[in-house]
Amino acid sequence: MIRHRDIEQLQKLSQAPGNTLTVYLDVDQSKPANRKRGFETQLKDMLKQLIAQHPGDEELVTTAQEVEDIVKRVEPTGKTLVLFRHRRLGFTFRNVLKLALPPAAYWTRGAMLRPLVEALDEYERYAVVLVDSQRARLFTVFLGEIEEHKDLVSFIPPRPDSPSSDKLRSQSRMERHHDESVSAHVKTVAKELSRLVDELEVDRLVLGGNNEVANALARLLPKRLQGRLVEILPLPISATHEEILQRTAEVQERLERVAELELVRDLLREVRKGGRAVAGLPATLDAVNTKPVWKLVYVRGLSVEGQECGECGGLFTMAEEKCPQCGNTLHHVKAFVDRLSHRVIEAGGSVEVVSGPAAETLRQVGDIAAILRG
């Protein structure tokens, strides 16, 4: 399981001396080439190419061998192995995701977090609670995975049938006892949900099950959780994991596109009034080089070429012949958007990758933009 606190820890690697070896490895066992640990062969080929790009770097050679040894002990339980190794610190982070990410290897100062950050941006962690008058099932959905954490069952006395006239008082007492028991059940669910949200750093909340009880639970939630509640779905308490995953993914997709479009519209307003946002590659690079960037925003799948100064670390377009900042030689950078994202993240900023209507709206001013810190 990857959490936001893991990303914060990985960002700190850029402050340590020496490079980090980052590996995104396809380990999907539904692919014949990955079976019988065929992914280990693919890792060797990927690292061999990386070493060829850094001739004479013995630290990379040693770290690559360590990573190969680590991968030999990994069980391929998902689709992508994410691995970071900083040899000087003796630091290793590895996690197998059930989400497909493009395979790649990087040898850079700090971990190459762009693919992981993009995935975290696209797939927020959702808590899903299906509840009725006596049962509650608590799940989390994250990075294409679903996990059931609790199946709570409370003893609830049955609501009595319509009584005869001489049993009205007993009927009232039994109904009150039933209602109080249901209310206690809902309070227990709210308490357990609150604990789960804190423990797993949940971003959004979805409720389902019996509509009346789900709404009662929503009213009982503390304000900090009410702000994360995004929808009450018509899902039965007995819904399968596949049904829950599909319906949650639909909610997540819709909300992500809406949030992206709102962000881009705000960005465009700032660009047009000359405020705290710039657009287009040259202006964005200038902002990243000289100003504190709060958020880098670009169209999904963007690929551009660029250069980096080996002396001052400035990032520039291919139009520059010498570093405008210090006059030194510039070097062509493969996967330039990766390097640009890496620079923003290691400086404490974040990255937003947009699709659909938000991408079309952003293209009014360019494929890439930056929002500056206020």
C-alpha positions as CSV (number, residue, x, y, z in Angstrom):
1,M,0.0,0.0,0.0
2,I,1.3,3.4,-1.0
3,R,0.3,6.5,1.1
4,H,0.9,10.2,0.7
5,R,3.4,10.1,3.6
6,D,5.5,7.6,1.4
7,I,5.6,10.2,-1.3
8,E,6.8,12.8,1.2
9,Q,9.5,10.5,2.4
10,L,10.6,9.7,-1.2
11,Q,10.8,13.4,-2.0
12,K,13.4,13.9,0.6
13,L,15.8,11.6,-1.3
14,S,16.6,14.6,-3.6
15,Q,18.2,16.3,-0.6
16,A,20.6,13.4,0.0
17,P,24.0,13.1,-1.6
18,G,24.2,10.6,-4.5
19,N,21.7,9.3,-7.0
20,T,18.6,7.1,-6.6
21,L,17.9,4.2,-8.9
22,T,14.2,4.2,-9.7
23,V,12.5,1.2,-11.4
24,Y,9.0,0.7,-12.7
25,L,8.8,-2.9,-13.8
26,D,6.0,-4.7,-15.6
27,V,5.4,-7.9,-13.6
28,D,1.8,-8.6,-14.8
29,Q,1.5,-12.4,-14.8
30,S,-1.3,-12.3,-17.4
31,K,1.5,-11.6,-19.9
32,P,3.4,-14.7,-21.1
33,A,6.7,-12.9,-21.2
34,N,6.5,-12.2,-17.4
35,R,5.7,-15.8,-16.4
36,K,8.4,-18.0,-14.8
37,R,9.9,-14.7,-13.6
38,G,10.5,-13.5,-17.1
39,F,10.2,-10.0,-15.7
40,E,13.7,-10.5,-14.2
41,T,15.2,-10.7,-17.7
42,Q,13.4,-7.6,-18.7
43,L,14.8,-5.8,-15.7
44,K,18.3,-6.9,-16.6
45,D,17.9,-5.5,-20.1
46,M,16.5,-2.2,-18.8
47,L,19.3,-1.8,-16.3
48,K,21.9,-2.7,-19.0
49,Q,20.6,0.1,-21.2
50,L,20.6,2.6,-18.3
51,I,24.2,1.7,-17.4
52,A,25.2,2.2,-21.0
53,Q,23.9,5.8,-20.7
54,H,26.2,6.4,-17.7
55,P,29.6,4.9,-18.7
56,G,32.0,4.6,-15.9
57,D,29.5,5.1,-13.1
58,E,30.4,2.2,-10.7
59,E,27.9,3.3,-8.1
60,L,25.1,2.7,-10.7
61,V,26.6,-0.7,-11.6
62,T,26.6,-1.7,-7.9
63,T,23.1,-0.4,-7.2
64,A,21.8,-2.1,-10.3
65,Q,23.1,-5.4,-9.0
66,E,21.5,-4.8,-5.6
67,V,18.2,-4.1,-7.3
68,E,18.4,-7.3,-9.3
69,D,18.9,-9.2,-6.1
70,I,16.0,-7.4,-4.4
71,V,13.7,-8.2,-7.3
72,K,14.5,-11.9,-7.1
73,R,12.7,-11.9,-3.8
74,V,9.6,-10.0,-5.0
75,E,6.3,-11.9,-5.5
76,P,4.5,-10.6,-8.6
77,T,1.1,-10.1,-7.0
78,G,0.1,-7.2,-9.2
79,K,0.9,-5.4,-12.5
80,T,3.8,-3.0,-11.7
81,L,6.7,-3.2,-9.3
82,V,7.7,0.2,-8.1
83,L,11.2,0.2,-6.6
84,F,13.5,3.0,-5.3
85,R,17.1,2.3,-4.1
86,H,19.5,4.8,-2.6
87,R,22.7,2.9,-1.9
88,R,24.5,5.4,0.2
89,L,21.6,5.7,2.6
90,G,20.9,2.0,2.5
91,F,17.3,2.9,1.6
92,T,14.9,0.7,-0.4
93,F,11.3,1.2,-1.1
94,R,9.3,-1.3,-3.1
95,N,5.6,-1.9,-3.7
96,V,3.7,-4.0,-6.2
97,L,0.7,-2.2,-7.7
98,K,-2.4,-3.7,-9.3
99,L,-2.2,-0.8,-11.8
100,A,-0.2,-0.8,-15.0
101,L,2.5,1.9,-15.2
102,P,5.0,2.3,-18.1
103,P,8.2,0.3,-17.5
104,A,11.2,2.5,-17.1
105,A,14.5,2.9,-15.1
106,Y,16.1,6.2,-14.0
107,W,19.4,7.1,-12.3
108,T,18.8,10.6,-10.9
109,R,19.3,12.8,-7.9
110,G,16.2,12.0,-6.0
111,A,13.5,9.4,-6.9
112,M,11.7,9.7,-10.2
113,L,8.2,10.1,-8.9
114,R,6.3,11.4,-11.9
115,P,4.5,8.1,-12.9
116,L,3.6,7.4,-9.3
117,V,2.5,11.0,-8.6
118,E,0.3,10.9,-11.7
119,A,-1.3,7.7,-10.5
120,L,-1.9,9.1,-7.1
121,D,-3.5,12.2,-8.7
122,E,-5.8,10.1,-10.9
123,Y,-6.7,7.6,-8.2
124,E,-7.5,9.1,-4.9
125,R,-8.1,6.8,-2.0
126,Y,-11.8,6.2,-1.4
127,A,-13.5,4.7,1.6
128,V,-16.8,2.9,0.7
129,V,-19.3,2.0,3.4
130,L,-22.4,-0.2,2.7
131,V,-24.7,0.0,5.7
132,D,-28.2,-1.2,6.6
133,S,-30.0,-1.4,9.9
134,Q,-27.9,-4.1,11.4
135,R,-24.8,-4.6,9.2
136,A,-22.0,-2.5,7.7
137,R,-19.2,-3.4,5.3
138,L,-16.2,-1.0,5.1
139,F,-13.9,-0.9,2.1
140,T,-11.1,1.2,0.6
141,V,-10.6,1.6,-3.1
142,F,-7.2,2.8,-4.3
143,L,-5.0,2.5,-7.5
144,G,-7.5,0.0,-9.0
145,E,-7.6,-2.2,-5.9
146,I,-10.4,-2.9,-3.4
147,E,-9.9,-4.1,0.2
148,E,-12.6,-5.0,2.6
149,H,-11.6,-4.0,6.2
150,K,-14.6,-4.7,8.3
151,D,-17.9,-6.5,8.2
152,L,-19.8,-5.3,11.3
153,V,-23.0,-7.0,12.5
154,S,-25.1,-5.6,15.4
155,F,-27.9,-7.4,17.2
156,I,-31.0,-5.4,16.4
157,P,-34.3,-6.5,18.0
158,P,-37.0,-6.7,15.3
159,R,-39.5,-4.0,14.8
160,P,-42.8,-5.4,16.0
161,D,-45.8,-5.9,13.8
162,S,-49.0,-3.9,14.2
163,P,-50.4,-4.7,17.6
164,S,-53.9,-5.1,18.9
165,S,-55.3,-2.1,20.8
166,D,-54.5,-3.6,24.2
167,K,-50.8,-3.9,23.3
168,L,-50.1,-0.4,22.1
169,R,-47.9,0.5,25.1
170,S,-45.7,-2.6,24.6
171,Q,-45.6,-1.8,20.9
172,S,-44.3,1.7,21.5
173,R,-41.6,0.4,23.9
174,M,-40.4,-2.3,21.4
175,E,-40.3,0.3,18.6
176,R,-38.3,2.6,20.7
177,H,-35.9,-0.2,21.6
178,H,-35.5,-1.1,17.9
179,D,-34.8,2.5,16.9
180,E,-32.3,3.0,19.7
181,S,-30.5,-0.1,18.7
182,V,-30.3,1.0,15.1
183,S,-29.0,4.4,16.2
184,A,-26.3,2.8,18.3
185,H,-25.3,0.6,15.3
186,V,-25.0,3.6,13.1
187,K,-22.9,5.4,15.7
188,T,-20.6,2.4,15.9
189,V,-20.2,2.5,12.1
190,A,-19.4,6.2,12.2
191,K,-16.7,5.6,14.9
192,E,-15.1,2.8,13.0
193,L,-15.2,4.7,9.7
194,S,-13.5,7.7,11.4
195,R,-10.7,5.4,12.6
196,L,-10.3,3.9,9.1
197,V,-10.1,7.3,7.4
198,D,-7.4,8.5,9.8
199,E,-5.4,5.3,9.6
200,L,-5.4,5.0,5.8
201,E,-5.4,8.7,4.8
202,V,-8.7,8.5,2.9
203,D,-9.4,11.3,0.4
204,R,-13.0,10.7,-0.4
205,L,-16.0,8.9,1.0
206,V,-18.9,7.0,-0.6
207,L,-21.9,5.5,1.2
208,G,-24.3,2.9,0.0
209,G,-26.7,0.1,1.2
210,N,-30.0,1.0,2.7
211,N,-30.7,4.6,1.7
212,E,-32.4,5.7,4.9
213,V,-29.6,4.2,7.1
214,A,-26.9,5.6,4.8
215,N,-28.3,9.1,5.1
216,A,-28.5,8.7,8.9
217,L,-24.8,7.8,8.9
218,A,-24.0,10.8,6.8
219,R,-25.7,13.1,9.3
220,L,-23.7,11.5,12.1
221,L,-20.3,12.0,10.5
222,P,-18.0,14.6,12.0
223,K,-17.5,17.7,9.8
224,R,-14.1,16.7,8.6
225,L,-15.6,13.5,7.1
226,Q,-18.8,15.2,5.8
227,G,-16.4,17.3,3.7
228,R,-15.1,14.2,2.1
229,L,-18.5,12.6,1.4
230,V,-19.1,12.8,-2.3
231,E,-22.0,10.5,-3.0
232,I,-24.6,8.0,-1.6
233,L,-24.9,5.2,-4.2
234,P,-27.8,2.8,-4.7
235,L,-25.6,-0.2,-3.9
236,P,-27.0,-3.1,-1.9
237,I,-25.3,-4.3,1.2
238,S,-24.5,-7.6,-0.5
239,A,-22.7,-5.9,-3.5
240,T,-19.7,-7.8,-4.8
241,H,-16.2,-6.4,-4.8
242,E,-16.3,-6.0,-8.6
243,E,-19.6,-4.1,-8.4
244,I,-18.2,-1.8,-5.7
245,L,-15.0,-1.2,-7.6
246,Q,-16.8,-0.4,-10.9
247,R,-19.3,2.1,-9.3
248,T,-16.6,3.8,-7.3
249,A,-14.4,4.1,-10.4
250,E,-17.3,5.8,-12.2
251,V,-17.7,8.3,-9.4
252,Q,-13.9,8.9,-9.3
253,E,-13.6,9.4,-13.0
254,R,-16.5,12.0,-13.0
255,L,-15.2,13.9,-10.0
256,E,-11.6,13.9,-11.3
257,R,-12.6,15.4,-14.7
258,V,-14.8,18.0,-13.0
259,A,-11.9,19.0,-10.6
260,E,-9.4,19.2,-13.5
261,L,-11.7,21.4,-15.5
262,E,-12.2,23.8,-12.6
263,L,-8.5,23.9,-12.0
264,V,-7.7,24.7,-15.6
265,R,-10.4,27.4,-15.8
266,D,-8.9,29.1,-12.8
267,L,-5.5,28.8,-14.3
268,L,-6.6,30.4,-17.6
269,R,-8.1,33.3,-15.7
270,E,-4.8,33.9,-13.9
271,V,-2.9,33.7,-17.2
272,R,-5.1,36.1,-19.0
273,K,-5.0,38.7,-16.3
274,G,-1.2,38.3,-15.8
275,G,-1.7,36.8,-12.4
276,R,0.0,33.9,-10.6
277,A,0.0,31.5,-13.5
278,V,2.0,31.1,-16.8
279,A,1.4,28.9,-19.8
280,G,3.4,27.5,-22.7
281,L,6.7,25.7,-22.4
282,P,9.1,28.7,-22.4
283,A,7.2,30.6,-19.7
284,T,6.7,27.4,-17.7
285,L,10.4,26.6,-17.8
286,D,11.3,30.2,-16.7
287,A,8.9,29.8,-13.8
288,V,10.3,26.5,-12.7
289,N,13.9,27.9,-13.0
290,T,13.3,31.1,-11.1
291,K,10.1,31.1,-9.1
292,P,8.3,28.9,-6.5
293,V,5.8,26.7,-8.5
294,W,2.8,25.4,-6.6
295,K,1.5,23.2,-9.3
296,L,2.7,22.0,-12.8
297,V,-0.3,21.3,-15.1
298,Y,0.0,19.5,-18.4
299,V,-1.9,17.4,-20.9
300,R,-1.8,13.7,-20.4
301,G,0.7,12.0,-22.7
302,L,2.7,15.2,-23.3
303,S,6.1,14.6,-24.8
304,V,8.5,17.5,-25.5
305,E,12.3,17.8,-25.9
306,G,14.5,20.0,-23.7
307,Q,17.9,20.7,-22.2
308,E,19.5,20.9,-18.8
309,C,22.5,22.8,-17.6
310,G,25.0,20.6,-15.9
311,E,26.3,23.5,-13.8
312,C,23.3,25.3,-12.4
313,G,20.6,22.7,-13.2
314,G,18.4,25.1,-15.2
315,L,15.9,23.6,-17.7
316,F,15.5,25.1,-21.1
317,T,14.0,24.6,-24.6
318,M,16.0,23.2,-27.5
319,A,16.2,26.8,-28.9
320,E,18.9,27.7,-26.4
321,E,22.6,27.2,-27.4
322,K,24.1,28.1,-24.0
323,C,22.7,28.3,-20.5
324,P,21.0,31.7,-20.2
325,Q,21.7,31.7,-16.5
326,C,25.4,30.8,-16.3
327,G,26.6,30.5,-19.9
328,N,27.6,26.8,-19.5
329,T,26.9,24.0,-21.9
330,L,23.4,22.5,-22.1
331,H,22.7,18.8,-22.4
332,H,19.8,17.2,-24.1
333,V,17.4,15.4,-21.7
334,K,15.4,12.4,-22.6
335,A,12.0,12.2,-21.0
336,F,12.1,16.0,-20.5
337,V,8.6,16.2,-19.0
338,D,9.7,13.6,-16.4
339,R,12.7,15.8,-15.5
340,L,10.5,18.9,-15.3
341,S,8.0,17.1,-13.1
342,H,10.8,15.8,-10.9
343,R,12.1,19.3,-10.5
344,V,8.7,20.7,-9.4
345,I,8.1,17.8,-7.0
346,E,11.5,17.9,-5.3
347,A,11.0,21.7,-4.7
348,G,7.8,20.9,-2.8
349,G,5.3,21.5,-5.6
350,S,2.8,19.1,-7.1
351,V,1.8,17.9,-10.6
352,E,-1.7,17.8,-12.2
353,V,-2.2,15.8,-15.4
354,V,-5.4,16.6,-17.2
355,S,-7.5,14.8,-19.7
356,G,-10.8,15.2,-21.6
357,P,-12.5,18.7,-21.5
358,A,-9.8,20.1,-19.2
359,A,-7.1,19.1,-21.7
360,E,-8.9,20.8,-24.5
361,T,-9.4,23.9,-22.4
362,L,-5.7,24.1,-21.4
363,R,-4.7,23.8,-25.1
364,Q,-6.2,27.3,-25.6
365,V,-2.9,28.6,-24.0
366,G,-0.6,25.6,-24.4
367,D,-0.1,22.0,-23.5
368,I,1.7,22.9,-20.2
369,A,1.4,25.6,-17.6
370,A,2.4,26.4,-14.0
371,I,0.6,27.9,-11.1
372,L,2.9,29.9,-8.9
373,R,2.7,30.1,-5.1
374,G,0.7,33.0,-3.8
